[in-house]
Amino acid sequence: LCHWHDAAEALARAFWPGPLTIVLPKRDLVPAIVTSGRDSVALRLPQHPLFRQLLAAAGCPLAAPSANPFGYISPTTAQHVKASLDGRIRSILDGGACSIGIESTIVDLRDPTRPKLLRPGAITAAQISETLGLPVQPPPAKSVTASSAAVAPGMLERHYSPATPLVLHDHLPPHTPPQ
């Protein structure tokens, strides 16, 4: 699916399965519709056992959008998905409430010597930096444009617009991959 390298391997071994999405140069076999015509692809190996069963049953990689309309906060339960997408999707895979409740961390490794944090999440920039032995560039400033945000979801300043109050915390417990 992508041009894999040692930096991607190091992060995959440390944090997969888990809430880390890695952006890498794509191979030609990945259809343009999956990447919005970009030359990169965002890959993730989820930790949830039910989704892992779905992947095993499919026997191939799956490309899927988020389970929320653009510009709205991400759902953390099947009931949230149903409330926001009812009538627009045929089925919902219900594996219970999300254990973390925020989106995956997204790191851009298109240049393995210059890792960039595109979206913060449960896996911190410090954990990524420690694993790679390299400094990680912070997420872009809030003045991200729609065209530059296409590298990874959730980068536009107005991407998340919850209808209810939202409380942000400046500390998340570090992610520990399953043994």
SVG drawing of the C-alpha trace seen along z (x, -y; Angstrom):
<svg xmlns="http://www.w3.org/2000/svg" viewBox="-33 -31 51 45">
<polyline fill="none" stroke="black" stroke-width="0.4" points="0.0,0.0 2.9,-2.4 6.6,-2.9 7.5,-1.4 10.8,-2.3 12.6,-1.9 10.9,-4.8 7.4,-3.5 8.5,0.0 9.7,-1.4 6.4,-3.3 4.3,-0.3 6.2,2.0 5.9,-0.4 2.2,-1.5 0.3,0.9 -2.3,2.1 -3.4,-1.2 -4.4,-4.8 -1.6,-5.9 -2.1,-6.8 1.0,-7.0 1.1,-9.0 3.5,-7.5 4.1,-7.8 1.5,-5.5 2.1,-2.9 0.3,-3.0 -2.1,-0.2 -3.9,-2.5 -6.8,-4.1 -6.9,-7.9 -10.4,-7.9 -8.9,-6.6 -6.4,-9.4 -8.3,-12.3 -5.7,-12.2 -2.8,-12.7 0.5,-10.9 0.3,-9.7 -1.9,-7.3 -2.8,-7.3 -2.5,-3.8 -3.7,-2.5 -3.9,0.8 -6.8,0.5 -6.6,2.1 -10.4,2.9 -10.9,6.7 -14.2,6.4 -12.7,4.2 -9.7,6.5 -12.2,9.4 -13.8,7.4 -10.4,6.8 -9.5,10.5 -12.9,11.5 -12.4,9.0 -9.0,10.4 -7.9,7.1 -7.2,3.5 -10.3,1.3 -10.5,-2.3 -13.1,-4.1 -14.0,-7.7 -14.8,-8.8 -18.2,-7.9 -19.3,-11.5 -20.3,-14.3 -17.5,-16.7 -17.1,-19.5 -18.7,-17.6 -17.0,-16.1 -16.2,-12.4 -18.6,-9.9 -17.5,-7.7 -20.5,-5.3 -22.7,-3.5 -25.6,-5.6 -23.7,-8.8 -23.1,-7.4 -26.7,-6.5 -27.8,-10.0 -25.6,-11.8 -25.7,-9.5 -29.1,-7.7 -30.5,-7.1 -27.2,-7.7 -25.5,-4.4 -26.8,-0.9 -25.1,0.6 -23.1,-0.3 -20.4,2.0 -21.1,1.7 -18.1,2.7 -19.1,0.6 -17.9,-2.8 -14.4,-4.0 -11.8,-3.3 -9.9,-6.6 -12.6,-8.9 -10.4,-11.0 -9.1,-10.6 -5.9,-8.8 -2.6,-10.6 -1.5,-11.2 2.2,-11.4 3.5,-12.3 6.5,-10.1 6.7,-10.9 10.2,-12.1 11.4,-9.7 14.1,-12.1 11.6,-14.8 8.6,-13.4 5.6,-15.8 2.8,-15.5 -0.3,-16.3 -2.9,-15.7 -2.3,-15.1 -4.0,-12.2 -3.3,-9.6 0.2,-8.8 2.3,-11.9 4.9,-13.7 7.4,-12.9 6.6,-9.1 7.1,-9.3 10.3,-11.3 11.7,-8.8 10.8,-5.9 12.4,-7.4 15.3,-9.1 14.4,-12.3 12.6,-15.5 9.0,-15.6 7.7,-18.8 4.6,-20.1 1.2,-20.2 0.6,-23.1 -0.6,-26.4 -4.3,-27.0 -4.1,-28.8 -4.1,-25.5 -5.8,-25.8 -8.3,-23.4 -5.7,-22.2 -2.9,-21.6 -5.4,-20.0 -6.1,-17.3 -3.0,-15.4 -4.8,-14.3 -8.3,-14.7 -9.1,-17.0 -6.5,-19.7 -8.9,-22.6 -9.4,-25.1 -13.2,-24.6 -13.1,-20.8 -14.6,-20.1 -17.7,-22.0 -19.6,-20.2 -23.1,-21.3 -22.4,-20.9 -19.7,-22.3 -16.3,-20.6 -13.6,-20.5 -10.0,-20.1 -7.3,-18.6 -3.6,-19.2 -2.6,-15.8 -3.6,-12.3 -2.3,-9.1 0.4,-7.6 -0.8,-4.8 0.4,-1.4 0.1,1.2 -1.3,4.6 1.2,7.3"/>
</svg>
